[in-house]
């Protein structure tokens, strides 16, 4: 049986915590910061943990990163 492949797009965008949860960057900070509120920019900094339903999808894309 051939090896399962990791999706290249997923390995660039997601990483796993030590407990197995999925970390991702917050969306909406590529451009257009002038019209965004200061609260939005502050809340969108750093990374966030995905919810369980989204994490399940990402884990299928990355079979060896757990």
Secondary structure, DSSP 4 states (H G I P E B T S, - for coil): -PPP---HHHHHHEEE-TTS-EEEEPSS-SS--SSS-HHHHHHTSSEEEPPHHHHHHHHHH-TT--
